[in-house]
Amino acid sequence: MSQNSPTTSDYELTQAIAQGTISGIGDLYERHRTKVYSLCLRMTGNVSEAEDLTQEIFLHLLRKAGSFRGESQFSTWLYRFTTNHVLMHFRTRTRRNQRFPYLLDEIESTRILKTTSVGPQLLDRVALDVAVAKLPLGCRSVFMKVDVEGYNHQEVAGLFGCSVGNSKSQLHKARRRLRKLLNSTKTCAHRAAGSRRSRNSRAQSCCFQEL
């Protein structure tokens, strides 16, 4: 168990890690793993890949923590660090697929199996993604940071250069707009389902009449 005090700041932990106090990485992991994992999951869309990348990122922090100078919030710095790591992962994977194209069929088969196994959950996710994409840029960005990636309003304000009050207002707008969009989607889905049931019922009736 780490000997660092719960009140030790992120900056103090990074500097301690840079000086060789490896136990500090455990404290950073406990504080920030949820945000890092959420961002990795959002960028990759793959649970196991996001878990692996989260572990990799904190391992890389053992060597890179000293580069954090405390000029911004650590969460902001870590967000950029995580994004860069995932983008590098994508570039590496692209180069690997170009060298070993036969792996693509295997990957695609795995994706198809995963997609067909989730059924309604996948449809719900697609509906949510479509609704989020329809949000205005400002409230969509705040929604993604707070409700998806786990940032608080203070951190969001630092990331976007806005006030905490503005961040809260944008999130409220996003949630209200999403509820309307999702309710509209559900209404359309129910109507479509009712129409299909009606057509099936009429088709069955015709069959019985012919018999």
C-alpha positions, 0 to 999 in steps of 0.5 A: 500500500502506498505511503503517500498521504491522501492530501498529496497533490498530483503534482507532488506525486508526479515529481516523487515518481520522477525521483524514483518513488514508484509507489506514487503511480498507484495513487495516480492510478486510483485517482484517474483510472476511471477517466483514462479508461473512459477516454480510451473506451470512447476512442477505441469502442472496444472494452478489452482494448481500452483496458489494455491501453489504460494499463499501458498509459500508467506504465508509461507515466512511470517514465513521463511523469516528470514532464508534468510541470504543474502549469495546468491541472494534471487531469488536463495534462493526462487527457492530452497524454492519453489522447496522444497515446491512443492515437499512437496506438492507432498509427501502430496498428495501421502500420501493422495491418498494412504489413500483415493484411491477413489479420484484418479478416480475423479482426472483422470476424471478431467484431461481427460476432460481438455485434450480433451478440449484443442485440438491443444493447447495440441498438440503444448505443447506436440511438444514443450516439446518433442523438449525441451527434445531433447536439450543438457543439458546445453542450455536446463537448461538455456532455462528453467530458462530464457524463462519458469521461468522468470530468467534473465541472471545474476541470471542464471549465479549465479544459474549455476556458469557460466558467463553471456555471456555463459548464453546468448550463451546457450539461443541463441543455445537453441532457434535456435535448438528449431526453427529447431526442431519445424519446422521439427515437423510441416513439418512432421505433414503437410506431414502426414496430406497430406497423410491422405487427399490423402488416403481419397480422393482415398477412396471417389473416389472408393466409387463413382466408385462403385456407 
